[in-house]
Amino acid sequence: MVVPTCLLRVRQVGALRPNRANVRRHSEVNLKAIKASLRQFGQQKPIVVDSRGVVIAGNGTLEAARQLGWTHIAAVESELTGKDRTAYAIADNRTGELAEWDEDILAEHLKAIGKIEVGFSKDAIAKLMRSVEKAAAKQPDIPECFQVVIECASETHQKQLYERLTGEGMKCSLLVL
């Protein structure tokens, strides 16, 4: 397999065009979150464009940058064309959707970062915190179990004792230490 080469450049926002065939739509809520991220952290990953300046991946980021009044943006120029270009654009969006949140770790991180906006509404954060706290408060059902360990003189003695005790209806496990 040949890996296509890519060229990273700073491009003029006005020279780039969104992909009209983009399969993802960016709501105002989504664009607000992208803008908040760009304001807070800057652009931490480039968008992907073709040689004509059409966005393959990062349409939302380009639109958010425009709304913020940015004049330049980092972009990787991809050599992908045709079906590969389309497939990459779909895969870029889909792969993120397939990931799952570890809610316990997410809750810890959200508590630690405080009021930094990361795309979660206050209501969503409150609901997550309640869910994590409720799960932490619930104790797992662990049945009481009392054990006696008996040291046997031989394997034969162990077998005889096991047969006798299980015959009396006791639950037994064999151990060799």
Phi, psi and omega in degrees: 000132178266127179272121179297144178275154180228150180239123180269129179216157169271124185243154175286128181303319182294341181271353182260149182235138175293155178279114181296336180265014179301129183278350180254140176249143183249111179289169177298323178298316179296313180297323177299317179294319179295316179298318179299319179294316179296320178296316185287316190245350187077184180274110184264349175215143183284158169277170180242128180231163174267182184295342179267359180086016177271132183288130174263318179218128180113024179302318179295320179295318178299313180298317179297318178298319177299313181296332178278354179083017178294145177258338182224153181210148177282135181217141172266129176266115184267148176266001180296142178222167173056226183297324179296319178298313180296315181298320179296317181301318179292313181299321180301320178284318187289321185299325177292326179292332185282344178286156179239150177278139165271101190297327179294313180291319178302314179300318178300314181295318180296322176296317184292325184274349176068233189268012177292127183284126181229022175095002176255134176289162177300321180295318180295321178294316179298317179297317178300314181298318178297318181296315180293318179295320179297316180295322180291326181286333182284121179275138178293148178282104178247112181293146176293142182217123179249135185232151172233128177256124181246130178270123182260152181285335183202171177295323179297316179298318179300314181299315181297316180294319178300311181298320181294313183290320177292328176295333178272004176090013179271147177274122184231150174234142179265134179232142171237116181251000000 
